[in-house]
Amino acid sequence: GCAVWQVICIPACARQEAPLISRVLIADTDAELRQRLYGRLLDFDVFSDCVGTAADALQKLDDAPYGLVIADVELASRGITIPVVVITAHGDEPLADAAREAGALAVLAKPFREQELRYWIERALEARG
């Protein structure tokens, strides 16, 4: 489950190399997607932590500051006060509009383009840095 994935996803050296304000919290119930996003963010020279539940995401956000949260729709609707990029498989416009109204920085429908993800990550981290 999630605890085993977090050990793989958050190596000790990565935790120490980046200030948390420039880090991204990946919060998605899909372990495979978390793994892909984690690897993609490393390619962008962005360090991240991964969680699979809303409770774990809220705990991480209480423990330390992050520059951005990338979350699925279910996890993004939990009162997060920092920039959030919502990833959804639903692709329906009412859901995307509701996420934007709740304060999402962007809503990306799966499959999303790598360039689009990178754009929103850079925009969020530049604004916070």
TILODREN-771205 format. One record per residue (C-alpha): x, y, z. Coordinates in steps of 0.02 Angstrom, whole numbers, plus 50000, padded with zeros to 5 digits. Example, Ala and Ser with C-alpha at 12.3 -4.5 7.8 and 13.67 -1.06 7.14 Angstrom:
<pts>
PT     X     Y     Z
PT 50615 49775 50390
PT 50684 49947 50357
</pts>
This chain:
<pts>
PT     X     Y     Z
PT 50000 50000 50000
PT 50038 50180 50026
PT 50170 50161 50163
PT 50278 50048 50056
PT 50261 50166 49908
PT 50311 50316 50014
PT 50475 50230 50059
PT 50513 50209 49874
PT 50445 50380 49828
PT 50534 50486 49959
PT 50718 50439 49968
PT 50809 50521 50113
PT 50932 50610 49998
PT 50790 50692 49900
PT 50706 50752 50060
PT 50863 50845 50109
PT 50911 50922 49941
PT 50767 51041 49908
PT 50686 51172 50017
PT 50506 51120 50049
PT 50435 51279 49974
PT 50502 51218 49805
PT 50435 51043 49832
PT 50277 50967 49763
PT 50157 50854 49855
PT 50082 50720 49741
PT 49917 50661 49813
PT 49829 50531 49709
PT 49743 50367 49746
PT 49823 50287 49592
PT 49994 50218 49644
PT 50050 50197 49463
PT 50011 50379 49423
PT 50102 50436 49580
PT 50255 50340 49523
PT 50249 50414 49347
PT 50224 50591 49414
PT 50366 50570 49540
PT 50484 50517 49400
PT 50426 50655 49284
PT 50453 50787 49418
PT 50629 50722 49449
PT 50658 50745 49262
PT 50605 50927 49288
PT 50727 50942 49437
PT 50579 50958 49555
PT 50576 50855 49714
PT 50413 50783 49775
PT 50330 50680 49910
PT 50189 50558 49874
PT 50034 50509 49970
PT 49883 50406 49923
PT 49747 50471 50038
PT 49670 50639 50081
PT 49712 50613 50266
PT 49896 50583 50224
PT 49898 50737 50111
PT 49824 50848 50246
PT 49949 50780 50373
PT 50096 50817 50256
PT 50030 50993 50226
PT 50014 51020 50414
PT 50192 50959 50442
PT 50283 51066 50314
PT 50256 51195 50176
PT 50245 51143 49995
PT 50246 51250 49839
PT 50113 51150 49748
PT 49996 51001 49767
PT 49957 50889 49619
PT 49800 50793 49665
PT 49658 50694 49595
PT 49485 50771 49607
PT 49440 50671 49762
PT 49592 50730 49859
PT 49593 50908 49794
PT 49425 50952 49869
PT 49488 50947 50048
PT 49518 51130 50087
PT 49699 51143 50029
PT 49757 51324 50036
PT 49910 51317 49923
PT 49910 51303 49733
PT 49832 51141 49672
PT 49839 51062 49500
PT 49695 50940 49486
PT 49715 50784 49380
PT 49555 50700 49327
PT 49507 50552 49221
PT 49331 50616 49211
PT 49362 50757 49088
PT 49188 50828 49115
PT 49172 51016 49111
PT 49058 51037 49264
PT 49186 50945 49371
PT 49329 51050 49302
PT 49229 51210 49332
PT 49192 51157 49511
PT 49377 51124 49542
PT 49423 51295 49473
PT 49289 51379 49578
PT 49361 51290 49731
PT 49529 51373 49691
PT 49622 51248 49581
PT 49763 51327 49484
PT 49730 51210 49338
PT 49631 51055 49294
PT 49718 50928 49183
PT 49618 50787 49104
PT 49705 50620 49082
PT 49799 50593 48975
PT 49882 50763 48993
PT 50032 50830 48899
PT 50199 50837 48989
PT 50225 51017 48933
PT 50060 51067 49010
PT 50105 50988 49177
PT 50277 51070 49176
PT 50203 51240 49137
PT 50087 51235 49289
PT 50223 51168 49404
PT 50343 51307 49354
PT 50208 51439 49368
PT 50159 51385 49544
PT 50337 51367 49609
PT 50395 51534 49534
PT 50249 51622 49618
PT 50294 51544 49787
PT 50483 51564 49771
</pts>
